[in-house]
């Protein structure tokens, strides 16, 4: 099979298209012929440095994968060759306390498809049958490939951790990132009213099309939040940006409000007033790894209809370096898709 292989750390010069042996399934494994893979930020970051324990070179990236089952191991009964599927990239050991508690994302020996084990930037990928989910016929496989990471994190933040309720005001930062596009729609689907923050007019237009009221990120953002919410503030803020938006998110909360934190793309260290937090009864909630149950619930919601992914661009596998450059430029709204 053809695969885009990372052989070092740096830029596109560390990528090369190679021919590798076609994979064979283990007893409980499924071999998926890749129809589409989608880029994630981790793919870009790990081009420069190893971030996940167990990462080794050479490496084939690609966390988000959809395709058709090519072969199954003798113990697999849940899918069969020809089935249209997508992959949950998070694979726990299955035996530790966190895995038994339904939280494999916190497993000490966590494996991540495309993160520290071979991923979807290839013609085939092999995974345990436990992380393979069928895709209904009415959902395009390229569309399905954009779901796994961003939409699972969005569901985990909005529903399991944020516990959104109908009628609440929800603030979403960086409104047109993949996670935020999911969070805006999921909050709206739950009956919440969404304020989406974005820096450019074009991105605010996208968020508005998804059903959000839109705001610019500047020194007046909190004032506008209060205007929209009759002076009360939002019930829930979803923030994966970090230092650049932390103060705005916290100040936008109403008394008793909650903020869900799930990223630090602009920096990791913040400061705040302890008295402001406890006197206003605020709740600071960390949304780390999603659960398999979150993944399944997210798919059920998406496959039911009324939600959509945004496709930004599509590249053939041989042009993966160009896809990485486009991702890094930040001038694109929607997922970058890769076809083998």
C-alpha positions as CSV (number, residue, x, y, z in Angstrom):
1,X,0.0,0.0,0.0
2,X,1.0,3.7,-0.4
3,X,1.5,5.7,2.8
4,X,2.8,9.1,3.6
5,X,5.6,8.5,6.1
6,X,7.2,10.9,8.5
7,X,10.9,10.1,8.9
8,X,12.1,13.0,11.1
9,X,11.0,16.3,12.6
10,X,10.7,19.6,10.7
11,X,8.7,20.6,7.7
12,X,7.4,18.9,4.6
13,X,10.9,17.6,3.9
14,X,10.4,14.9,6.5
15,X,7.5,13.4,4.6
16,X,7.8,10.9,1.9
17,X,5.3,8.8,-0.1
18,X,6.3,5.1,0.4
19,X,5.1,1.6,-0.5
20,X,4.5,-0.5,2.6
21,X,3.2,-4.0,3.0
22,X,-0.5,-4.4,3.0
23,X,-1.7,-4.9,6.6
24,X,-3.1,-8.2,7.9
25,X,-5.7,-8.1,10.7
26,X,-5.0,-9.7,14.1
27,X,-7.6,-11.8,15.7
28,X,-9.7,-8.9,17.0
29,X,-8.7,-6.3,14.3
30,X,-10.3,-4.7,11.4
31,X,-8.5,-3.5,8.3
32,X,-10.1,-0.4,6.8
33,X,-9.5,0.8,3.2
34,X,-9.2,4.5,3.7
35,X,-11.7,6.6,1.7
36,X,-10.9,9.9,3.4
37,X,-8.8,11.2,6.3
38,X,-9.0,14.6,7.9
39,X,-6.3,16.8,9.2
40,X,-6.1,17.7,12.9
41,X,-3.8,20.1,14.8
42,X,-2.0,17.2,16.4
43,X,-0.9,16.0,12.9
44,X,0.7,19.4,12.3
45,X,2.3,19.7,15.7
46,X,3.8,16.2,15.6
47,X,5.5,17.0,12.4
48,X,7.8,19.1,14.5
49,X,8.1,17.2,17.8
50,X,6.7,14.1,19.5
51,X,3.8,15.0,21.8
52,X,2.3,11.6,22.7
53,X,4.1,8.9,24.7
54,X,5.0,6.0,22.5
55,X,5.5,8.1,19.4
56,X,8.2,6.7,17.2
57,X,9.6,7.3,13.7
58,X,8.9,6.4,11.0
59,X,5.3,7.4,11.5
60,X,2.1,7.6,9.5
61,X,-0.3,10.3,10.8
62,X,-4.0,10.8,10.2
63,X,-6.3,10.6,13.3
64,X,-9.7,11.0,11.6
65,X,-10.5,8.2,9.2
66,X,-13.5,6.9,7.3
67,X,-13.6,4.1,4.7
68,X,-14.7,0.6,4.0
69,X,-13.8,-2.6,5.8
70,X,-11.4,-4.6,3.8
71,X,-10.7,-7.5,6.1
72,X,-11.5,-8.7,9.7
73,X,-9.9,-11.0,12.2
74,X,-11.4,-14.3,13.1
75,X,-12.8,-13.0,16.4
76,X,-14.6,-10.0,14.8
77,X,-18.4,-10.2,14.6
78,X,-19.5,-6.5,14.7
79,X,-18.5,-5.6,11.1
80,X,-17.7,-7.4,7.9
81,X,-15.9,-6.6,4.7
82,X,-17.6,-4.0,2.6
83,X,-19.2,-2.1,5.6
84,X,-18.8,1.7,5.5
85,X,-17.2,2.8,8.8
86,X,-15.3,5.5,10.7
87,X,-12.8,5.1,13.5
88,X,-12.7,6.4,17.0
89,X,-8.9,7.1,17.2
90,X,-8.7,6.6,21.0
91,X,-7.6,3.1,22.0
92,X,-7.1,2.2,25.7
93,X,-5.5,-1.0,27.1
94,X,-8.9,-2.2,28.3
95,X,-7.6,-3.5,31.6
96,X,-6.6,-0.5,33.7
97,X,-8.9,1.3,36.2
98,X,-9.6,4.2,33.8
99,X,-10.4,1.9,30.9
100,X,-12.7,-0.1,33.1
101,X,-14.4,3.2,34.2
102,X,-15.1,3.9,30.5
103,X,-12.4,6.6,30.2
104,X,-9.7,5.1,27.9
105,X,-8.5,8.5,26.9
106,X,-6.8,8.7,30.3
107,X,-5.1,5.3,30.0
108,X,-1.4,5.3,30.9
109,X,-0.7,3.3,27.7
110,X,-3.1,5.2,25.5
111,X,-2.8,4.5,21.8
112,X,-4.1,7.1,19.3
113,X,-4.6,6.2,15.6
114,X,-2.4,8.6,13.7
115,X,-0.9,9.9,17.0
116,X,1.4,7.1,18.2
117,X,0.3,4.3,16.0
118,X,-0.2,4.2,12.2
119,X,-3.0,6.4,11.0
120,X,-5.1,7.2,7.9
121,X,-2.6,9.0,5.7
122,X,-2.3,5.7,3.8
123,X,-4.4,3.4,1.7
124,X,-5.2,1.0,4.6
125,X,-5.2,1.3,8.4
126,X,-5.6,-1.5,11.0
127,X,-7.5,-1.0,14.3
128,X,-9.3,-3.0,17.0
129,X,-12.8,-3.8,16.1
130,X,-14.0,-2.0,19.3
131,X,-13.2,1.4,17.8
132,X,-14.9,0.9,14.5
133,X,-18.4,2.4,13.9
134,X,-20.7,1.9,11.0
135,X,-21.6,4.9,8.8
136,X,-25.2,4.9,7.5
137,X,-25.7,5.1,3.7
138,X,-27.1,8.6,3.8
139,X,-23.8,10.0,5.2
140,X,-21.0,10.6,2.8
141,X,-17.7,9.0,3.9
142,X,-15.8,12.2,3.3
143,X,-18.2,14.0,5.6
144,X,-17.9,11.2,8.2
145,X,-14.1,11.5,8.2
146,X,-14.4,15.1,9.6
147,X,-16.3,13.9,12.7
148,X,-14.2,11.8,15.1
149,X,-11.9,14.1,17.0
150,X,-13.5,17.5,16.7
151,X,-17.1,16.5,17.2
152,X,-16.3,14.1,20.0
153,X,-14.5,16.8,21.9
154,X,-17.3,19.2,21.1
155,X,-19.9,16.8,22.5
156,X,-17.8,16.0,25.5
157,X,-17.4,19.7,26.3
158,X,-21.0,20.8,25.7
159,X,-22.9,17.8,27.0
160,X,-21.0,15.6,29.4
161,X,-18.9,18.3,31.1
162,X,-20.8,21.5,30.3
163,X,-24.2,19.9,30.9
164,X,-25.9,22.4,28.6
165,X,-29.6,23.0,29.0
166,X,-32.3,24.4,26.8
167,X,-32.7,28.2,27.2
168,X,-29.2,28.8,28.5
169,X,-26.8,31.3,27.0
170,X,-23.5,29.7,25.7
171,X,-20.4,31.5,24.7
172,X,-18.1,29.8,22.2
173,X,-14.6,31.1,21.5
174,X,-12.8,30.8,18.2
175,X,-16.1,30.1,16.6
176,X,-14.9,28.6,13.3
177,X,-12.4,26.1,14.6
178,X,-13.5,22.5,14.0
179,X,-14.3,21.9,17.7
180,X,-16.2,25.2,17.9
181,X,-18.2,24.5,14.8
182,X,-19.3,21.3,16.5
183,X,-19.9,23.1,19.8
184,X,-22.1,25.8,18.3
185,X,-24.3,23.4,16.5
186,X,-24.6,20.9,19.5
187,X,-25.5,23.7,21.9
188,X,-28.1,25.1,19.4
189,X,-29.5,21.6,19.0
190,X,-29.9,21.3,22.8
191,X,-32.0,24.5,22.7
192,X,-29.3,26.9,24.0
193,X,-28.7,30.4,22.6
194,X,-25.2,30.8,21.4
195,X,-22.9,33.7,21.3
196,X,-19.9,32.9,19.0
197,X,-16.7,34.9,19.1
198,X,-14.5,35.3,16.0
199,X,-11.9,37.9,14.9
200,X,-12.8,38.3,11.2
201,X,-16.0,39.2,9.4
202,X,-15.8,36.2,7.2
203,X,-15.6,33.9,10.2
204,X,-18.4,35.6,12.0
205,X,-20.5,35.1,8.9
206,X,-19.9,31.4,9.1
207,X,-20.9,31.3,12.7
208,X,-24.0,33.2,12.0
209,X,-24.9,30.8,9.3
210,X,-24.7,28.0,11.9
211,X,-27.3,29.8,14.0
212,X,-25.2,31.8,16.5
213,X,-25.2,35.4,17.4
214,X,-21.7,36.7,16.6
215,X,-19.3,38.9,18.4
216,X,-15.8,40.3,17.7
217,X,-13.0,39.6,20.2
218,X,-11.8,42.9,21.4
219,X,-11.9,45.1,24.5
220,X,-15.7,45.4,24.2
221,X,-16.6,41.8,23.9
222,X,-17.8,41.4,27.6
223,X,-19.9,44.5,27.3
224,X,-21.6,43.0,24.2
225,X,-22.1,39.7,26.0
226,X,-23.9,41.5,28.8
227,X,-26.0,43.4,26.3
228,X,-27.2,40.2,24.6
229,X,-28.0,38.6,28.0
230,X,-29.8,41.5,29.6
231,X,-26.9,42.2,31.9
232,X,-26.7,38.7,33.4
233,X,-23.8,37.1,31.4
234,X,-23.7,33.6,29.9
235,X,-24.5,30.3,31.7
236,X,-21.7,28.4,30.0
237,X,-18.5,29.4,28.2
238,X,-16.6,26.9,26.0
239,X,-13.0,27.8,25.5
240,X,-10.1,25.9,23.9
241,X,-8.0,28.9,23.0
242,X,-6.2,29.6,26.2
243,X,-4.5,32.8,27.4
244,X,-5.9,35.0,24.5
245,X,-9.5,34.4,25.5
246,X,-9.4,33.3,29.1
247,X,-10.1,36.7,30.7
248,X,-13.0,37.4,28.4
249,X,-14.6,34.0,28.9
250,X,-14.4,34.3,32.7
251,X,-15.7,37.8,32.8
252,X,-18.6,36.9,30.5
253,X,-20.0,34.3,33.0
254,X,-23.1,35.1,35.0
255,X,-23.3,34.4,38.8
256,X,-23.1,30.6,39.1
257,X,-21.9,30.2,35.6
258,X,-19.4,27.6,34.3
259,X,-16.5,27.6,31.9
260,X,-15.4,24.4,30.1
261,X,-11.7,24.5,29.3
262,X,-10.3,22.1,26.6
263,X,-7.3,23.6,25.0
264,X,-4.4,26.0,25.2
265,X,-3.5,26.9,21.6
266,X,-2.5,30.5,22.5
267,X,-0.7,29.7,25.8
268,X,-1.0,27.6,28.9
269,X,-0.6,29.9,31.9
270,X,-3.4,32.3,33.1
271,X,-4.2,34.2,36.2
272,X,-7.4,35.1,37.9
273,X,-8.9,36.4,41.2
274,X,-9.9,33.6,43.5
275,X,-12.4,35.8,45.3
276,X,-14.0,36.6,42.0
277,X,-14.5,32.9,41.3
278,X,-15.8,31.9,44.7
279,X,-17.9,35.0,45.4
280,X,-19.7,34.6,42.1
281,X,-20.0,30.9,42.5
282,X,-18.2,30.1,39.2
283,X,-17.3,26.6,38.1
284,X,-14.1,25.9,36.2
285,X,-14.4,22.6,34.4
286,X,-11.7,20.7,32.6
287,X,-12.8,18.7,29.5
288,X,-9.9,16.4,28.8
289,X,-10.4,13.1,27.0
290,X,-13.9,12.1,25.7
291,X,-15.4,8.7,26.5
292,X,-16.4,6.0,24.0
293,X,-20.0,6.7,25.1
294,X,-19.5,10.4,24.1
295,X,-18.3,9.2,20.7
296,X,-21.3,7.0,20.2
297,X,-23.8,9.6,21.4
298,X,-22.2,12.2,19.1
299,X,-22.6,9.8,16.1
300,X,-26.2,9.1,17.0
301,X,-26.9,12.9,17.1
302,X,-25.1,13.6,13.8
303,X,-26.5,10.7,11.9
304,X,-30.0,11.7,12.9
305,X,-29.6,14.8,10.8
306,X,-29.7,18.6,11.2
307,X,-26.0,19.0,11.8
308,X,-23.2,19.6,9.3
309,X,-19.5,19.6,9.0
310,X,-17.7,22.3,7.0
311,X,-15.3,21.1,4.3
312,X,-12.5,23.5,3.7
313,X,-10.3,21.9,1.1
314,X,-9.4,18.5,-0.3
315,X,-6.0,17.1,-1.3
316,X,-4.7,13.8,-2.7
317,X,-2.3,11.9,-0.4
318,X,0.7,12.8,-2.6
319,X,0.0,16.5,-1.8
320,X,-0.1,16.1,2.0
321,X,2.6,18.6,2.4
322,X,0.5,21.3,0.7
323,X,-2.4,20.3,3.0
324,X,-0.2,20.8,6.0
325,X,0.8,24.3,4.7
326,X,-2.8,25.2,4.2
327,X,-3.7,24.1,7.7
328,X,-0.9,26.1,9.2
329,X,-1.9,29.3,7.3
330,X,-5.1,29.7,9.3
331,X,-6.9,31.2,6.3
332,X,-9.3,28.3,6.0
333,X,-12.7,27.5,7.6
334,X,-13.6,23.9,7.7
335,X,-11.8,20.6,7.7
336,X,-9.0,19.7,5.3
337,X,-9.6,16.3,3.8
338,X,-7.0,13.9,2.3
339,X,-7.8,11.2,-0.2
340,X,-5.3,8.2,-0.7
